[in-house]
Amino acid sequence: MTNVKIKNKAGDISREKLKPYVRQHENTKLLGFWKFYLGLYNLSGQDDDKGFNRWLRRIGEEPVIFDPYLVSQSAQQMKLYLNNQGYFQASVNDTVIYHGKQKAKVVYSIDPGDRYYINDVDYRIEDDSIRNEVLADTLETLLREGRPFTVELHERERERINENLRNKGFYKFSEEFIYFLSDTSIGDYRVNDSLIVMSPEEVLGKKHHQKYRIDNVLFQVGIGTNELLNEDTVRVTNGFDTLRIEDVYIVYEDELSFKPQLLTSSTYIRSNDYFNAELVDRTHQLLSSLRLFRYINIRFRETGRTNNNNEPLLDCIISLSPGKPQSFSVDIEGTNSSGNIGAAGSFNYQHKNLFKGGEFFTLNTRLARQNQFVRSSTEEFNTIEIGGEASIVIPRFWIPLRIQQFRQRYNPKTNLSLAYNYQRRPDYTRTIANARLGYNWRSSRYITHAFYPLEFNLVNIPNLSREFEERISETFLRYTYEDHLIVNMNYSFLFNQQTLGQKNDFWYFRANLESAGNVLSLLSPLWENGNNGDYSRLLGIRYAQYVKSDIDLRFHNRIDRYTSLVWRFFAGVGVPYGNLNVLPFEKRYFSGGANSIRAWPVRGLGPGSYSEEEFRFYNQTGDMKMEMNLEYRFKLFWLLEGALFVDAGNIWSIRESSSPEGGLFDVRNFYEEIAVGTGIGARFDFNYFIFRFDMGLKTHDPSLPEGERWIPLSRPWRWDDVGFNFAIGYPF
């Protein structure tokens, strides 16, 4: 079969939604024309005893043989789908066009007819005890007049009512108690709906749906799943100890490895509350976020007892199996960026329960060395980087206020970290000391917030080469290579739909806002003692003052099981002012490299149309950055994946006084300074990590004279126009 085509007249139903119902597709094509996987299959010989032939067939795709039965089934499935979308008079016709004796093209022609819409919705609730609960929630109904009459909408309404009732104590309620009766005879393509909630008598043998309250809440730590509750009270089995804190029982063997209050503050399930399915899920998530347990199981047991209001009672049993609290790893990696070869090693230590309160402690050390070529020369030089960071994540807000409900709702964490980094290059030596205090929390399944009210950076430049110092002395770069202090705060917003283990379409959006120096500027009169210098100092060091913001937007579109299309847009700007009229070097933007515009080396692009010829090493930075990336990813065979990509963007300066020639951003012509790189990539997917190789090719180089920037049109590509990048993980 060579081709499958869908001709669809339904404006509300896209062809993409109909494709899953086609039972037989043509062989998969890369780039819309290349049947690569079929070609692999065809390479295999006839001898099945040869392992190589079997391997080719396994990684390839066998030819799709036209089957008229599957064509008929596809038409029926699409018609059923359209019926479920409210097109009750839809027709699907299939046409097979033969090309010779070996090729066939299938065309599905869809005439949906008129769509039916909801008119009135009537509620019939057979159980009087549940009627008020259902009717009180009808303002949130999905079945509104004028909406398309679809099966999906009705299923979602069943789920919504079921969740609402189970969150209000109806432990034994389920979607099976809800069904619909629809009347299409009223005409004008309208449907009267009747929503029926059944009595539980036929299913459960009871006349009314009952609301359950929680009796005992019990944690079983490291004991297994055997129940420790009898019909009347909590009993302790021989060899087990029991604690009771805030009406919560904790049963354990030997000794608890954490404070018992960690468990009581990590559950939403409380004695005497109504059963609530949503709080059960959130309790599981809260316990999982502690990263202390290999196994978590929350279950309920009917006690057979009732309270004073004759409401049945449930015991909640939460079984926990603790994991190993400590681990370490040693990593060695090699890098190659545009021919610059390097190696790095790191030691990482983790303790998941440092002070027995679920505190997650990490210690990371790193040593890296890279050989780099001097620009336009065969001379080499070495760069060395040594660093370490210690951090601790506390599973609560570390502030002098008790906000327990906030923790249970948003799962907040406090982050403390200390870091030190030493960098040695031929042109300078730099050390950076960093301390941070911050908080992060989740407001929904996909949204995370991070707020760092205090971040302290002390940058020291103990050594500048005389040649480098002379070259930057009359440029804006001289400020970035002076000792300086950064005291800033920042806020980040993250929306991420990606789910590990699933390959669905997803959006990713991150926004960051950062400000530095304002608090120090307000407090500076306290320590300056009337100093009338050009700028203020703290501890004898000039501090930076700026505001900075950027966004990162990505979309991952899965085309089929073999291919996907990923695009990314990044934009950011930093505005220095007050005490330091340029952005500190470590806060400036740069472009190029394995996760940016891959045809240029790291810090080798921009700003603007600036052409760097004076300095021996790539060191180009700017106040503003804009990048766009588009990557087509496809599976090849075995562990190997391929990619085709286009990268575009640049960096710019925003002030003429601190901009090199051609580096200033101008809204009237900045688009002429957009660098464009194209390329191909290969990735080895080892499940736990992805090893990536990308080769980028300069296509539009803004540093060249006008009229010569489109390289393949003005001159042939040269070796200097090619960039090679080795890295771990996808670029975005």
N, C-alpha and C positions, 0 to 999 in steps of 0.2 A: 504494500500500500504506500503510495507516494505522498498523499496529502489529505488533510481533513479540514473542511471549511464550514463555518457556521454563519448563515445569513439570518440575522435576527432583527425583527421589526419592533421588538419590545423595548421602548426607550428607557424603561425603569430597570431593565435587567441587562447587565453587560455580558458580553461573550465570555469574559473571564469567569463569571459565575456559572456558566453553562458547561465549560470545558470539563470539569470533574465528572460530569455524567456521561461523557463519551467513553464507551467501554474499550474502544480500540483506537489508539493514536498511531500516527506515523513514527518512524524511527526518529530519535532525538537528534536535533541539529544544533551545532555550535555556530554562533554568529548568523543564524537564520538560514544557513545553506550547507554547512559541512556536517555530514553524517559520520562523525569521528568514531563513535562507539560501534556503529555497524561495520566500519572499516577494520577496527581491531578484531571483531568477530570473524570477519571474512579472511583475515590473515591466517587463521588457524587452519591447519591441514586436516585431512580426512582420518588420520591415524589417532584414535582416541587414547591409545596407550602412551603417547608422548605427553609428558607433563606440561611442556610449553604450550601445546595446542589446548589442553584443558585450561591452562591459566589465561590464555587469550580469550577463550569463550567466557570464562568467569568474569573478566573485567570488561568485556565488550557487551554488545547488545545484539541479540539474534534478530534476523529479519522479521518484520511484522507481516504475517501472511493474512491477506484479506479474508474476513469471515463475515458473510452476509447475516448470520444470526446475531453477531455482536452489533452490527449496524442497526438491526431492528430493535435490539435491546436498548441501545443508546437513544434511539428516537423515543421509546416508551419512557425511559428514565427522565429525559428532558421534558417530556409532556407532563409527567407526574410532578416534577419540580415546579413547572409553571403553574399547575393546578394548586400546588401548595403556596404559591405566591399570589393567589387570587385570580389567576387567569383560567377560569373554569372552562372556557370555550377555546382553549389553545389547540393548535394543530401543528404537528412536526412531520414534515415530509423529507425522506431521504432519497438522494439521487446518486447513483454510482456511474462515474464516467471512466470507461476503460481506455487505456492508452496501450495498444498492442495487447499481447497475451500475458504480460508480466507486471503491469502497472495499473493501479486503480485509484481514482480520486473520489472521495465521498463528500457530498454537499448536503448539509442539513438546512432546510428552509423552514423558518419558524414564523408562524402567524399567530400571535398571542390572543387576538380578539380583545374584547373589553375587559378591563380589570374590575373586580368587585371590591366594594368598600364597606366598612362597618357603619351601621346605622344606629340602632339602639342596643344597649347592653342591659340585660335583666339578670338579677342575682336570685338564685334559689338555694337557700341554705337549709338543709334538712335537720340540722342539729341546732336547737335554740341556744345552747350554751356557747356556741362559737359565732353566732350571727353578728353580734355587736363588734367582735374583734375584726371580722372580715369587712363589714360595712364601714367601719371607722377608717379603713385604709383605702377606700375606693378613690380618694383624691389622687393617689399615686398610681392608679391603674394605667396600664399600657393600651388597653382597649378603648380608645377614644373615637368618637364619631368623626368620620372622614378619613380615618387611616386605612391603608390597604388591608384587606382581609387575608392574612397569611398564617400558615401553620406555625412558623417561627415565632410570630408575635404572641400567639396563644400559648405556646410552650414557655416562653419567657414570662408570661403572666402567671402560669401555673407555678413556675419556680419562685417568682416574687412572692406570691401568696404563701407558698410553703415555707420560704425562709422567714417571712414575717411572723407566721404562727409559731414556728420552731424557736424563734428568738423571744417569744413571749411565754414559753413554758410548755408548749404542746409537744412533748418529747416523742410521742408515737405518731404524730401526724406525718403524712407523706403526700407526694404529688398524686398518688393513685386515688386519693379521695376527691380529686378535682377533675371534672370533665365538662365538655361544652356541647350544647345543642344549637344548631344554626338554621335559620330560615331564609332561604334565598328567593322565596315566592313573592316578595313584596314588590319586585320590579325595580327598574331604573338602576340595575347593577348594585343594589344595596343589600346588606345582610343584617338581620336582627339576630343578636347573639344572646344566648342564655348560659350563664356560668353556674354550674351546680356543684355544691360542696356536699358530699355524701355523709350520712351518719356512719359511725364506726361499728354499728351493731352487727352487720353481716361479716365484717372482716375481723374485728377484735372481740366481738361478743359483748360489747358494752354499748349502752344507750347513748352516752355523750363522750365527746373528746375531752380529755382531762388535762389540766395543767399540773405539771410536776414541779415540786420544790427540791432543792438540794439539801440533803441531811448532813452526812459526813463527807469531808474532803480529805483524802489520804494520799500521801506520796509514798511510794515504795521505791527505795533507792538501792539498786544493786541486788534485788531479791528475786526478780523475775516477774512472771505474770500470775502466779497463784494468788487467789483472793485471800485476804487476811481479815475480812469482815464477816461476822455472823449476822444473824437476823436482828440482833438487839443492839450491839455495841461493837466497838473496836476491840479485838482481842490480840494480844501479842503472842506470836508463836515462839517457842523456845529458841533461844539464840539470837533473837532480834530485840533491838531497843526502840523505844517510842518517845517522841517529843510531841508536845501539843503547844502550838503557837498561833494565837489569833484564830482559834477554832479550826485550825488545820493540823492534821496528824501527819507526822513524819516517821515512817518505820524504816529502819536501816540495820545493817549488819556491820559489826566491827566499829568503825569510826567514820563520821562524815568528813569528807575532804573539803567542805565549804561551809560557810555560815548558814544555818537553817533559815535565817531571814531572807536569804537569796531566793528561796523557793516561795515563801509566802508573798514576796513582792513581785513574783513572776507568774502569778495566776490571777485571772479574772473571776474564777469560779469560787463562790463564797457560800458558806452554809446559810440556809434559810432563804436564799435567792431563788427565783424561778430558773428553770433550765433555759439556757440561751446558747443556741448552736454557734452563733457568731463569736461569742466569748470563748467557746471551746477552741475554735480555730485560732483565735488571737493568742490564747494561752500557749498553744503548741508553737506558734511562731516566736513568742517571747522566750520560751524555754530553748528553742533551737538557736536563737540569736546569741545565747550564752556560750555556745560552742564547747560545752562541757560534757555533753551526753552523746553516746553512740546510738542510743535507742530511746525513743519517747513514745509512750502509748497512753492515750486518755480514753477511759471507758466508763460506762455507767451501769449500775445494777439496781434493779427495783428491790426495795427493802421489804415490800409487803405491808408497810406501815403507812399511816396517814397522820397529818398534824391536826391541830385543834379545829381547823377549817375543813377537815375531811379531804385534804389534798394529798395525793400519793407522794411518797418520798423516794429520792434517788440517792445512792451513794456514788461519789465520784472517786475513781481510783486512777492515779497518775503514776505509771511505772517508768522509772528512769534507770538507765544503765550508763554509769560514768565511763568516759573515755580516758585516754592517757593525757595527763595535763601538760607534759613537756615534750618538745621535739626540737630537732636541729637539722640543718642541711648545709652542705657545702656545694657551691655551684662554680663551675668553670665555663667560660664562654670565650668565643673568638669573634672578632668583628672585622669587616672589610667594607669601607665606605670610599668609593672612587679610588681604589687602590691603596688606601691607607689601612694597613694591617695592625690589629691590636689584640690584646688578650686581657681578660679580667677574671678575678676570682672573688668570691664573697662567702661569708659565713653568716648563717641566719639561725637565731635561737628564738624559740617561742615558749612561753609559759601561759597557759590559759586560765590560771587561777592563782595568781601570785600572792594575794593577801586573803585568799579564801572567800572572796566576794565576787568572783567571776571576772576579775581584772585580767585583761589580755595584754601581756608584756611581750615585746619583741626587741631584739637586739640584732642589728645588721651592720656588718663591716664590709668594706669593699676596697680592693686594690686593683687599679687598672693602669695599663701602659699601652701607648699607641705610637707607632712610627708614622710620621707624616712627611710628605714631600714639600719642599719649599716651592712656591709658585714659580712656574716657568723655569724650573731647574731640576737637576737630578739629585740635588743635595737633600738629605733627610735630617729630621730632628725628632726627638722623643718628647712625649708629654706623659706626665705621671699624675695620677689622682689617687688620693688616699682619703677615705671617709668612714664615718660611723654614725649610727643613729640609734638611740634608745627611745622607745615610746611605750606608753601604757594607755589602754582603752578601758575606761571604767563604765560599767553598764548602768549608769544613772547620771543625772546632772550633778556636777560637783560644785554646788552653790549652797549658801547657808539658808536654804528654804526647803521645806518639805513639800514636794509636788508629786506625790505617789501616783495620783490619777493620770498625770501627764506621762509618767513613765509607762504605765500600763497601756495607754492609748497610742503613744508615738514611739516607744522604744528608744528613748534618747541615750546618748553616750557622750562621755567626756574624754577628750583626747589631750594627752600631755606628751610632748616630745622634746628631746635635746639632740642636736646634731652638730657635727664638725666635719669640714671638708677642706682638704689641702690640695691645691692645684699648682703644678710646676710646668711652665713652658719656657722656651728660650727667651721670649720677650717679657715675661713677667712671672711672678710667683704670687699667688693669692690664697688667703684663708678665709673661710666663711663659718661663723658660729651662729647657730640658730636655736631658738626656743619658741615653742608654740603652746597655746592653751586654746582649746576650741570645743565646740559641741556639734553633734550631728544627730538628726532624728528623721524618722519617716512619717510623712503625713498621709500616705496611701501606699498601695501596692507598688506603684511605679515612681513615686516622687520622694526624693530625699533632699534634706536641707543640711547645710553645714555653715556654722557661724564661728569664726575665730576672732574674738574680741581683742586678742593680744598675740602678736607675732613679733619677735625680736630677731633682727639680723645685724651682725657686726661683721663688716667686710674690711679686711686688712690687706694692704698691698706692701709687703715688706721689701720687695725687690722689683725694679723696672730696669730693663736693659737701657743703656745710654742711647743706643740707636732708636729704640722704640719710643723712649721718652721725648727725644728731639722731634720725632715725626708727628707725635700727637700734641705737642706743646701748643701749637697754634690752631688746634681743631677742637670741636666739641667733645672729642673722646677723652680729653685730659681729665674731665670731671668724673668719668666713669672709672678711672684708674687711680683715684685717690681714696684714702681711707674714708669710709662713711658708715652711717648708722641708719637702719630702717626700723621704725616701730610702726606697725600697720595693723589694720583690722580688715577682714574680708568676709563676704557672704557668697555662698554658691548654691544654686538651685539645679537639681538634676532630675530629669524625666527620662526613664529608661525602660522600654518595653521588652527588652531582650530577656529570654528565659533560657537558662542553661539546659542543654540537651534537646532543645526544640529548634527547628529551622523554619520558623514562620517569619513573615514580614514584621519589621519593628522600626520604631522611631527612637532616636536618641537626641536629647537636647540638654545642653549645659550652659548656664549663664553665671558669670562671676563678676562681682563688684568689689573693688579694693581701694582703700584710702590709707594714706600714710602721712605722718608728721603733724597733723592738725592739733592733736592733744599736746604734743611737745611744744608746738608754737604758742599755744595758750599759756602753758606753764613756764615757758622759757624765762620770763622776768624774775622768777624765783631764784634762779642760779646765775643769771648773767651779770648781776650787780652793776647795771648801767653800761655794760659793754656796747659800744656803738659801732661794732665791726660790720662788714658787709653781710655777714650771715651769722646764724646762731650755732652754738655747739653744745653738745651734751657729753660729759666726760672727756672734753677736749676734742671731740670728733664731730664733724659736720653731719647733720641728719637730713635725710631726704624728705621731700614733701611732694605728693602727687596724688592723682586719682586715676584709676585704671579699670577698664571693663572689657569683657570679651564674651562672645557666644560661640558655641560649637553645635551645629545641627547636622544630623546624619539620618539617612534612611536606607534600610536594607530590604531590597525587593527580591524575594525568591521567585525566579521565573519558572523553574521546574526542579526536579530532583537532582539535576546535575549542575545547573547554572543559576547565578544570581547577579544582580546589579546593585552596586552600592555607591551612593554619592554622599559628599560631605561639603559643608560650607562653614568656614571659620572667619570671624571678623573681630578685631580687637583694637583698642586705642588706649594709650596712656598719656596723660597730660601732666607734665611737671610744672611746678610753680613755687613761689615763696622762697624757701631756704635753699633749694637746689634746682637750678633751671634746666636740668636734663634728667631723664629717667636713669636710675642706677643701672649698671650694666646687667645685673642678674634679673632685672625686671623688664628689660627691653625685649622686643620681639626679634626673632631671626627666622630665616626661611632656608629651605634646602635640607636634604638628608632623607633618611629612610622612612620617616613618617610625615613628610612634607612634600615639596616639589622635588621629585627623585632624580631629575636630570642634573641638579646642581648639588654640590657638596654642602655639608652643614655650614651655615653662616657664609655661604658663597654667593648669595643672590641679593641684589638691591644695595641700598634703598633706591627705589625708583629706577631711573636710567643711569645711575651712577656706575662708572666703570672703575673698579679698583685695580690700580697698577702699581701703587706705591708700596703697599705693605707686602711683606713676604708671606704672610699667613692669612687665611680667610678669617675675617672677624667682623662681618658686616651686620649691623643691627639697626633697628628703627623704633619709632614711637607708635607705629600703626602697622597693622597686618591684615591682609585679606587673602584667603585661599579658597579654591574650589577644586574638588577631586571627584573623578568618576572612574569606577573600576568595575570591569566585567570579569567575574570569577567563574571558572568552570572546572569540573572534575575531569582528570585525564585517565589515569589508571593507577592501580596499586595505591601508594601513599601520595602520589603526585597530583597536584592541582596546578592549573594555569591561570593567568590573569592578563588582561589588556587594560591599560589605564591612560588617562589624560589628567595631568595636574596643571593648575593655573593659579597665579597669584603673585604677590610681591609684598615688600615692606616699604614704608615711607617714613620720612621725618615730617613733623607738623609745624616746626618753627624754623624760619630761615636762618636764625642765628646759630642753630645747632645742626644744620643740615649740610652734608657735602653737596657738591655740584650735581644737579640732576636728581637729588634725593627727596626734594620737597613735594608733598602731596598737593596736587592741583585738581580740583573736581572737574575742570574743563577737559583735561587730557590724560587723567590717570589711567584710563582704559588702554592707552597706547603703551603703557609701561607694564602691562600684565605679562609676566613670563609664562610661557606654555611649554610643557614637557610631555612627551608621549613615551610609552614603553611597554615592555612585556615583563611578566614575572613568573616565577616557579615557586611552589610552596610544597613542603613535605609535612603532611598532617600525621603526627605521631600520637594523636588523641590528647595527651597531656600538654603538649606544646606544638607550635607550628614553626618550622624553620623556613625562612623566607629569603628568596633571592630576587631582586628587582633590577632591571636595566632600564634606565631612563635616557631619553634622547632629547636634547634641546631643540625645540621647534620654533619658538619665538623668544629671542634674547633681547630684552630692552636695553642692555648695556652697549649694544652695537649701534652704529650711526643709523639715523632714520633712513628708511629705504632698503636697509640691509638686515633688518631684524628677523624676517621670516627666512630662516636658514636654508631650507630646501629650495626656496625660490631664488635666493640671491647667490648662494654658493653651495658646493657639496658639503655634506657632514664631514667633520674631522674627528680624530680621536678625542680631542678636548671637549667635544660636545656630548660625550657619553658618560653617564654616571652609573656606577655599580654599587649596590647596597645589599649587605647581608644583615638580617635582623631576626628576632624572635617575635612571633605573633603577627597578626594582620596589621596593616598600617593605620586602619581606623575601622 
